[in-house]
Amino acid sequence: QLQLVESGGGLVQPGGSLRLSCAASGFTLDQYAVGWFRQAPGKEREGVACITRWGDNTDYRDSVKGRFRISRDNAENTVYLRMNSLRPEDTAVYYCAAVSGYSCSILRSIGYNYWGQGTQVTVSS
């Protein structure tokens, strides 16, 4: 079965850190660019970060620049999202998604081939 599985979410205090993982099974992730998206209750899904197929280029939404870092380990078939200095407004369900080819976009979620089931991140004291 072809799927992406996210892990690493949880409850963290403001200013804390989490590392999310996105593991692929049933297919080779190095054929795909990968994005992280999030959706908070009552809000639209938004792109957070994106990494190209070879990991040589990344993109971030402005509100997470300098705090989040996306990386990948193609040997492990996994993409990571390191989140530092977390804020209450980062609270959301976080999804990873894979798109065939070199590049990806955080501006739109249309066109991604595979999506994970999501992992909840809650930032609260």
Accessible surface in RSA format (square Angstrom, percent):
REM  Atomic radii and reference values for relative SASA: ProtOr
REM  Chains: A
REM  Algorithm: Lee & Richards
REM  Probe-radius: 1.40
REM  Slices: 20
REM RES _ NUM      All-atoms   Total-Side   Main-Chain    Non-polar    All polar
REM                ABS   REL    ABS   REL    ABS   REL    ABS   REL    ABS   REL
RES GLN A   1   181.28 101.4 118.91  86.9  62.38 148.5  49.87 106.2 131.41  99.7
RES LEU A   2    90.95  50.7  71.59  51.2  19.36  48.7  71.59  50.3  19.36  52.1
RES GLN A   3    72.96  40.8  69.87  51.1   3.09   7.4  13.81  29.4  59.15  44.9
RES LEU A   4     3.97   2.2   0.00   0.0   3.97  10.0   0.00   0.0   3.97  10.7
RES VAL A   5    63.01  41.5  61.23  55.4   1.78   4.3  61.23  53.2   1.78   4.8
RES GLU A   6     6.48   3.7   0.00   0.0   6.48  15.4   0.00   0.0   6.48   5.3
RES SER A   7    59.92  50.6  55.46  74.0   4.46  10.3  40.46  86.1  19.47  27.3
RES GLY A   8    37.18  45.9   0.00   N/A  37.18  45.9  24.24  66.5  12.94  29.0
RES GLY A   9    29.81  36.8   0.00   N/A  29.81  36.8   2.46   6.8  27.35  61.3
RES GLY A  10    29.79  36.7   0.00   N/A  29.79  36.7  29.72  81.6   0.07   0.2
RES LEU A  11   133.19  74.2 100.29  71.7  32.90  82.7 100.29  70.4  32.90  88.5
RES VAL A  12    23.10  15.2  17.62  15.9   5.48  13.2  23.10  20.1   0.00   0.0
RES GLN A  13   121.73  68.1 119.79  87.5   1.94   4.6  30.76  65.5  90.96  69.0
RES PRO A  14    61.36  44.7  39.65  36.1  21.71  78.9  40.10  33.1  21.25 132.1
RES GLY A  15    54.85  67.6   0.00   N/A  54.85  67.6  28.92  79.4  25.94  58.1
RES GLY A  16    20.96  25.8   0.00   N/A  20.96  25.8  20.46  56.2   0.49   1.1
RES SER A  17    45.43  38.4  26.03  34.7  19.40  44.7  11.63  24.8  33.81  47.4
RES LEU A  18    31.34  17.5  27.85  19.9   3.50   8.8  31.34  22.0   0.00   0.0
RES ARG A  19   126.94  53.3 113.36  57.8  13.58  32.3  24.36  33.3 102.57  62.2
RES LEU A  20     0.00   0.0   0.00   0.0   0.00   0.0   0.00   0.0   0.00   0.0
RES SER A  21    22.44  19.0  22.44  30.0   0.00   0.0  10.06  21.4  12.38  17.3
RES CYS A  22     0.00   0.0   0.00   0.0   0.00   0.0   0.00   0.0   0.00   0.0
RES ALA A  23    42.05  38.7  41.43  63.9   0.62   1.4  41.43  58.3   0.62   1.6
RES ALA A  24    11.93  11.0   0.00   0.0  11.93  27.1   0.17   0.2  11.76  31.1
RES SER A  25    45.64  38.6  41.13  54.9   4.51  10.4  44.62  95.0   1.01   1.4
RES GLY A  26    55.22  68.1   0.00   N/A  55.22  68.1  25.48  69.9  29.75  66.6
RES PHE A  27    28.38  14.2  11.47   7.1  16.91  44.0  24.03  14.6   4.35  12.4
RES THR A  28    72.01  51.2  66.38  67.3   5.63  13.4  30.74  41.3  41.27  62.4
RES LEU A  29     0.39   0.2   0.39   0.3   0.00   0.0   0.39   0.3   0.00   0.0
RES ASP A  30    33.66  23.6  33.65  33.5   0.01   0.0   0.33   0.8  33.33  33.2
RES GLN A  31    86.63  48.4  83.92  61.3   2.71   6.5  28.52  60.7  58.12  44.1
RES TYR A  32    31.18  14.6  31.18  17.7   0.00   0.0   4.54   3.4  26.64  32.8
RES ALA A  33     0.00   0.0   0.00   0.0   0.00   0.0   0.00   0.0   0.00   0.0
RES VAL A  34     0.00   0.0   0.00   0.0   0.00   0.0   0.00   0.0   0.00   0.0
RES GLY A  35     0.00   0.0   0.00   N/A   0.00   0.0   0.00   0.0   0.00   0.0
RES TRP A  36     0.00   0.0   0.00   0.0   0.00   0.0   0.00   0.0   0.00   0.0
RES PHE A  37     2.34   1.2   2.34   1.4   0.00   0.0   2.34   1.4   0.00   0.0
RES ARG A  38    14.64   6.1  14.64   7.5   0.00   0.0   2.57   3.5  12.07   7.3
RES GLN A  39    63.68  35.6  59.48  43.5   4.19  10.0  11.26  24.0  52.42  39.8
RES ALA A  40    21.77  20.0  18.08  27.9   3.69   8.4  18.62  26.2   3.15   8.3
RES PRO A  41   123.32  89.9  94.66  86.3  28.65 104.1 107.17  88.5  16.15 100.4
RES GLY A  42    91.73 113.1   0.00   N/A  91.73 113.1  44.92 123.3  46.80 104.8
RES LYS A  43   141.39  69.0 128.91  79.1  12.49  29.7  82.72  74.5  58.68  62.5
RES GLU A  44   153.82  88.3 141.26 106.9  12.56  29.9  58.16 112.5  95.66  78.1
RES ARG A  45    94.17  39.5  68.89  35.1  25.29  60.2  15.92  21.8  78.25  47.4
RES GLU A  46    57.23  32.9  51.89  39.3   5.35  12.7  21.15  40.9  36.08  29.5
RES GLY A  47     3.70   4.6   0.00   N/A   3.70   4.6   0.00   0.0   3.70   8.3
RES VAL A  48     0.00   0.0   0.00   0.0   0.00   0.0   0.00   0.0   0.00   0.0
RES ALA A  49     0.00   0.0   0.00   0.0   0.00   0.0   0.00   0.0   0.00   0.0
RES CYS A  50     4.18   3.2   3.67   4.1   0.51   1.2   0.11   0.3   4.07   4.4
RES ILE A  51     5.02   2.9   4.68   3.5   0.34   0.8   5.02   3.6   0.00   0.0
RES THR A  52     9.84   7.0   9.81   9.9   0.03   0.1   9.81  13.2   0.03   0.0
RES ARG A  53    57.65  24.2  57.65  29.4   0.00   0.0   0.45   0.6  57.20  34.7
RES TRP A  54   149.57  60.0 123.49  59.8  26.08  61.2 103.76  55.3  45.80  74.3
RES GLY A  55    30.85  38.1   0.00   N/A  30.85  38.1   5.21  14.3  25.65  57.4
RES ASP A  56    99.17  69.5  58.28  58.0  40.89  96.7  42.29  99.5  56.88  56.7
RES ASN A  57    87.41  60.3  82.83  80.0   4.58  11.0  10.76  25.9  76.65  74.1
RES THR A  58    57.32  40.8  34.37  34.8  22.94  54.7  15.64  21.0  41.68  63.0
RES ASP A  59    68.06  47.7  65.81  65.5   2.25   5.3  20.85  49.1  47.21  47.1
RES TYR A  60    38.21  17.8  33.72  19.2   4.49  11.7  27.80  20.9  10.41  12.8
RES ARG A  61    69.68  29.3  65.47  33.4   4.21  10.0   9.68  13.2  60.01  36.4
RES ASP A  62   116.01  81.3  96.88  96.4  19.13  45.2  37.06  87.2  78.95  78.7
RES SER A  63    53.54  45.2  38.88  51.9  14.66  33.8  48.56 103.4   4.98   7.0
RES VAL A  64     0.00   0.0   0.00   0.0   0.00   0.0   0.00   0.0   0.00   0.0
RES LYS A  65   115.73  56.5  95.92  58.9  19.81  47.2  53.23  47.9  62.49  66.6
RES GLY A  66    87.57 108.0   0.00   N/A  87.57 108.0  43.84 120.3  43.73  97.9
RES ARG A  67    22.52   9.5  17.76   9.1   4.76  11.3  19.24  26.3   3.28   2.0
RES PHE A  68     9.39   4.7   0.00   0.0   9.39  24.4   0.51   0.3   8.88  25.4
RES ARG A  69   154.07  64.7 153.34  78.2   0.72   1.7  51.91  70.9 102.16  61.9
RES ILE A  70     4.66   2.6   0.00   0.0   4.66  11.2   0.00   0.0   4.66  12.6
RES SER A  71    28.17  23.8  26.56  35.4   1.61   3.7  16.38  34.9  11.79  16.5
RES ARG A  72    34.79  14.6   6.94   3.5  27.85  66.3   7.61  10.4  27.18  16.5
RES ASP A  73    54.69  38.3  50.22  50.0   4.46  10.6  15.42  36.3  39.27  39.2
RES ASN A  74    45.96  31.7  29.10  28.1  16.86  40.6  17.96  43.2  28.00  27.1
RES ALA A  75   101.41  93.2  55.89  86.2  45.52 103.5  68.25  96.1  33.15  87.8
RES GLU A  76   111.54  64.0  94.97  71.9  16.56  39.4  19.72  38.2  91.81  75.0
RES ASN A  77    35.13  24.2  35.08  33.9   0.05   0.1  18.53  44.6  16.60  16.0
RES THR A  78    13.16   9.4  12.88  13.1   0.28   0.7   3.88   5.2   9.28  14.0
RES VAL A  79     0.03   0.0   0.03   0.0   0.00   0.0   0.03   0.0   0.00   0.0
RES TYR A  80    39.87  18.6  39.87  22.7   0.00   0.0  17.56  13.2  22.32  27.5
RES LEU A  81     0.00   0.0   0.00   0.0   0.00   0.0   0.00   0.0   0.00   0.0
RES ARG A  82   102.34  43.0 102.26  52.1   0.09   0.2  28.98  39.6  73.37  44.5
RES MET A  83     0.00   0.0   0.00   0.0   0.00   0.0   0.00   0.0   0.00   0.0
RES ASN A  84    57.09  39.4  57.09  55.2   0.00   0.0  15.47  37.2  41.62  40.2
RES SER A  85    58.63  49.5  54.45  72.7   4.19   9.6  19.25  41.0  39.38  55.2
RES LEU A  86     2.26   1.3   0.00   0.0   2.26   5.7   0.00   0.0   2.26   6.1
RES ARG A  87   100.63  42.3  99.79  50.9   0.85   2.0  22.33  30.5  78.30  47.5
RES PRO A  88    75.42  55.0  68.08  62.1   7.34  26.7  68.46  56.5   6.96  43.3
RES GLU A  89   116.48  66.9  89.14  67.4  27.33  65.1  58.24 112.6  58.24  47.6
RES ASP A  90     0.71   0.5   0.66   0.7   0.05   0.1   0.05   0.1   0.66   0.7
RES THR A  91    35.02  24.9  31.62  32.1   3.40   8.1  29.59  39.8   5.42   8.2
RES ALA A  92     1.61   1.5   1.25   1.9   0.36   0.8   1.61   2.3   0.00   0.0
RES VAL A  93    42.04  27.7  41.92  38.0   0.12   0.3  41.92  36.4   0.12   0.3
RES TYR A  94     0.00   0.0   0.00   0.0   0.00   0.0   0.00   0.0   0.00   0.0
RES TYR A  95    39.06  18.2  39.06  22.2   0.00   0.0  10.93   8.2  28.13  34.7
RES CYS A  96     0.00   0.0   0.00   0.0   0.00   0.0   0.00   0.0   0.00   0.0
RES ALA A  97     0.00   0.0   0.00   0.0   0.00   0.0   0.00   0.0   0.00   0.0
RES ALA A  98     0.00   0.0   0.00   0.0   0.00   0.0   0.00   0.0   0.00   0.0
RES VAL A  99    26.75  17.6  26.75  24.2   0.00   0.0  26.75  23.2   0.00   0.0
RES SER A 100    72.07  60.9  54.80  73.1  17.27  39.8  21.46  45.7  50.61  70.9
RES GLY A 101    28.10  34.7   0.00   N/A  28.10  34.7  27.51  75.5   0.60   1.3
RES TYR A 102   100.51  46.9  93.26  53.1   7.25  18.9  80.45  60.5  20.06  24.7
RES SER A 103    68.24  57.7  58.56  78.2   9.68  22.3  21.82  46.5  46.42  65.0
RES CYS A 104    30.34  23.0   0.15   0.2  30.19  71.0   8.60  21.8  21.74  23.4
RES SER A 105    27.92  23.6  22.51  30.0   5.41  12.5  24.20  51.5   3.72   5.2
RES ILE A 106    15.65   8.9   9.09   6.8   6.56  15.8   9.09   6.5   6.56  17.8
RES LEU A 107   152.86  85.1 119.12  85.2  33.74  84.8 122.41  86.0  30.45  81.9
RES ARG A 108   145.98  61.3 138.06  70.4   7.92  18.8  51.15  69.9  94.83  57.5
RES SER A 109    40.22  34.0  31.88  42.5   8.34  19.2   3.59   7.6  36.63  51.3
RES ILE A 110   150.36  85.6 134.27 100.0  16.09  38.8 140.39 101.1   9.97  27.1
RES GLY A 111    53.02  65.4   0.00   N/A  53.02  65.4  36.02  98.8  17.00  38.1
RES TYR A 112    23.36  10.9   5.14   2.9  18.22  47.4   5.14   3.9  18.22  22.5
RES ASN A 113    83.11  57.3  52.79  51.0  30.32  73.0  11.25  27.1  71.86  69.5
RES TYR A 114    51.39  24.0  48.07  27.4   3.32   8.6  30.23  22.7  21.16  26.1
RES TRP A 115    78.11  31.3  53.12  25.7  25.00  58.7  41.72  22.2  36.39  59.0
RES GLY A 116     9.28  11.4   0.00   N/A   9.28  11.4   1.41   3.9   7.87  17.6
RES GLN A 117   115.13  64.4  83.26  60.8  31.87  75.9  72.71 154.8  42.42  32.2
RES GLY A 118    12.64  15.6   0.00   N/A  12.64  15.6   0.55   1.5  12.09  27.1
RES THR A 119    19.30  13.7  13.74  13.9   5.56  13.3   7.68  10.3  11.63  17.6
RES GLN A 120    85.76  48.0  77.11  56.4   8.64  20.6  49.76 105.9  35.99  27.3
RES VAL A 121     0.00   0.0   0.00   0.0   0.00   0.0   0.00   0.0   0.00   0.0
RES THR A 122    42.33  30.1  42.33  42.9   0.00   0.0  30.61  41.1  11.73  17.7
RES VAL A 123     4.43   2.9   0.00   0.0   4.43  10.7   0.00   0.0   4.43  12.0
RES SER A 124    56.93  48.1  49.31  65.8   7.62  17.6  20.56  43.8  36.38  51.0
RES SER A 125   126.60 107.0  66.42  88.6  60.18 138.6  47.93 102.1  78.67 110.2
END  Absolute sums over single chains surface
CHAIN  1 A     6348.4       4792.9       1555.5       3060.3       3288.1
END  Absolute sums over all chains
TOTAL          6348.4       4792.9       1555.5       3060.3       3288.1
